[in-house]
Every structure is written in structure tokens, then in C-alpha cells.
Amino acid sequence: MTGVISVAAVDDHPIVLDSVAGWITAAGGEIRVVGTAATVDGLLAGPGRHADVVLLDLDLDDGTTVERNVAAILAAGPAVLVLSAADKPLAVRAAMRAGALGYALKSEQTSQIQAAIKEVAAGRGWISPRLAYIFATDDAADRPALSPQERRALQLYATGMPVKSVARKMTISDETVKQYLGRVREKYARAGRAASTKLELYHRAVEDGHLPPPPQPRFPPSADREPGDTRPRPSSYRGNLHSRHLRCHDPHSGVTPHSGSASAAP
């Protein structure tokens, strides 16, 4: 990536946000801060949503999860670099599976964090050297350990992007994207989980937390449904055809009852 890199930061500690601009400025003008906030929603409501990279703290006091926060930032456009004090494997894996492209510790040298920002802005993964051991293995035998680049390619491709668009988004070649996706498919195949089609890749990505699950449909109350029951109906479901509030045609009687009228005789 050429030019000045724009960065925003989300952290619920004011002292951290106040210091970001200082050490960012030390990068010699290559990086600039365009927004800070205590919550992801607050950041995305302002100019921070247009940043190249968002520095995200894991443990925010607003009750949000890392999966939700990373998904919201990615949907707005910026790449995510987690900047956290947490160095536990579970926390690191959760952030990277959610879609963060990098993970840096707050105890890193300033130059290391600046290097991480530049790598993430260029679409490349970056993990603190002290955390690299975590990705040598994974915490489930059937869940492949993907590199940050493999995971990013999977996330973009599985949500509908063609290979060329993924390549542009990651600033790499089409062939490199195909190589990443090929490795992902091979790793899932070795784990005994089919991922040969785009739809199967999407399902694997959701199952392993690389993508958020799709929202469940909600249905309006009806006469044959208990209050609070929002379970999906089969595609052939047509509701309660004898509800007095529905219009329906009885092919046997030739009568089309109107709302409020009695139902046609069975």
C-alpha cells in the first residue's frame, strides 16, 4: 500500500486513546489517526469508519463480543488489527477466527506495532512473534489451522466475492488467491470436512467462526403458533388457512372469504 495509512482505534481506556496519536506520529508521517472511540459503534458513526486499519481492544466494557465487533468493522470496510493485553490462545484464536488480520500485544515496542499496521493495511497478516506458537496447532482436531491470509481469502470468497475481487481487496494476484483457497480446501479435506464448493466453504467458515452465522428469519404471530415461537417454517408452509384474518380461496366452494367473515366449510 502506498501513501499515508489512516488508522482508527477502539479502546475503553482514555489513556490508551490519548496516547495513540503520539506514537503514531512517531512513524514519520506514514500513518495518521483519523478517529478514536470507546466502542465500535461510536467509531463507525464517525470518520473512523473510513480508516484503512482499526486498532481494536478485545475487552470492551460495553458487553460486546470480539466476533460482533470484528464483523461490524469488516462490514464497514477497514481491516482489523487487534491491540490487546490478552495473550491467551483462546482469545487470540477467537479474534483471528472472527476476521482480524493481525494481533499485536500492547506490550510490543512501538516500532513493532507500526510494522503490524503497515502489514495489515497492505492486506497481509501479522501476529506478535510471542504468539506465533499458538498457530502451530489448533484447539480442535477437525478444525484446520489457517494462516491469516488463508482465512482472509476464505472470508471474502465465501461471502460471494469472485476471485478477482478478492485479489483486489487483498492487493494480491488472482493466482495467489487461488493458491490460498486451494490450501484451505486441502486442509478441510484432510480434516474430513468437505469444502470443494463455494457453498461448502461458506458453511465451514461459519462453523469454525471465520464468518458470523446468518440471521434467523422472524415470522409474524399467527393463529397456529405459540407466542415467542420464531422457528422457521418449511418452504411449503402456508400458515393457518382457516384463520379468520386471512384471505384464501376454497376451490371446492367457489367462495373467497374476506377478512372477518366465516371460513368456508371444509
Long-range contacts (C-beta under 8 A, 24 or more apart in sequence): 1-52, 1-118, 1-121, 1-122, 1-123, 1-171, 4-29, 4-30, 4-31, 4-32, 5-30, 5-31, 5-32, 5-52, 5-53, 5-117, 5-118, 5-121, 6-31, 6-32, 6-33, 6-34, 6-50, 6-51, 6-52, 6-53, 7-31, 7-32, 7-33, 7-34, 7-51, 7-52, 7-53, 7-54, 7-55, 7-117, 8-33, 8-34, 8-35, 8-36, 8-37, 8-43, 8-47, 8-48, 8-49, 8-51, 8-53, 8-54, 8-55, 8-78, 9-33, 9-35, 9-36, 9-37, 9-43, 9-48, 9-54, 9-55, 9-56, 9-83, 10-36, 10-37, 10-38, 10-39, 10-40, 10-42, 10-43, 10-48, 10-54, 10-55, 10-56, 10-57, 10-60, 10-69, 11-36, 11-38, 11-55, 11-57, 11-60, 11-83, 12-38, 12-39, 12-57, 12-59, 12-60, 12-61, 12-62, 13-57, 14-38, 16-57, 16-106, 20-55, 23-110, 23-113, 23-114, 24-114, 26-110, 26-114, 27-114, 27-117, 30-114, 30-118, 31-114, 31-117, 31-118, 38-62, 39-64, 40-64, 40-68, 40-69, 40-72, 40-73, 41-72, 43-73, 44-72, 44-73, 44-76, 49-76, 49-77, 49-78, 50-77, 50-78, 51-78, 52-78, 52-79, 52-121, 53-78, 53-79, 53-80, 53-81, 53-117, 53-120, 53-121, 54-78, 54-79, 54-80, 54-81, 55-81, 55-82, 55-83, 55-117, 56-80, 56-81, 56-82, 56-83, 56-84, 56-100, 57-82, 57-83, 57-84, 58-82, 58-84, 58-86, 58-91, 58-95, 59-84, 59-86, 66-91, 66-94, 66-95, 66-98, 66-100, 67-94, 67-98, 67-209, 67-212, 68-212, 69-98, 70-95, 70-98, 70-99, 70-100, 71-98, 71-99, 71-212, 74-99, 74-155, 79-120, 79-121, 79-123, 80-120, 81-116, 81-117, 81-120, 81-126, 83-113, 87-128, 87-130, 87-131, 89-134, 89-139, 90-139, 92-127, 92-131, 92-134, 93-134, 93-138, 93-139, 94-209, 96-127, 96-135, 96-148, 96-151, 97-151, 97-208, 97-209, 97-210, 98-209, 98-210, 99-151, 99-152, 99-155, 99-210, 99-211, 101-125, 101-126, 101-148, 101-152, 102-126, 102-127, 102-148, 103-127, 103-128, 103-131, 104-128, 105-130, 105-131, 122-171, 123-152, 123-169, 123-170, 123-171, 123-172, 124-148, 124-149, 125-149, 125-151, 125-152, 141-191, 142-191, 142-192, 142-193, 143-191, 143-208, 144-184, 144-187, 144-188, 144-190, 144-191, 144-208, 145-187, 146-184, 146-187, 146-210, 149-180, 150-180, 150-183, 150-184, 150-187, 151-210, 153-177, 153-180, 153-181, 153-184, 154-180, 154-181, 154-184, 154-201, 154-205, 154-210, 155-205, 155-210, 155-211, 157-181, 157-198, 157-201, 158-198, 158-201, 158-202, 158-205, 158-210, 158-211, 159-202, 159-211
